[in-house]
Amino acid sequence: MRDPNYCLLYVNDPAASANFYAGLLGRRPVDASPTFALFALESGIMLGLWSRHSAEPAVSVTGGGGELAFPVDSDADVDAVYTDWSARRLPIAQTPTRMDFGYTFVATDPDGHRLRVFSPAP
């Protein structure tokens, strides 16, 4: 079986979401149209932002049913990203906390998709 390497998020406004993710990821999309934007990430994963209004078959879900996870190297890195994203006024769903898998926090994008930053437990 092939490994998945493409993640799609259904969004209300692909252009606005592309601007949001461009600022968050520090890169511009490699492709964009009125209904879609695509980012090529350093990990090799492709992140697509597709208009929930034009996707076929029709999309009936909204954000929050899954997460994009951003691993970092240390607890200090988690705190640094938390400070940065808080300053950017991202909604914070969970402040930095220690969990069984590591140190983490959760923010959300404009469509309510969860963005988890974590430093794995040793």
Secondary structure, DSSP 8 states (H G I E B T S, - for coil): -----EEEEEES-HHHHHHHHHHHHTS--SEEETTEEEEE-TTS-EEEEEETTT-SS-----TTSSEEEEE-SSHHHHHHHHHHHHHTT--EEEEEEEETTEEEEEEE-TT--EEEEEEE--
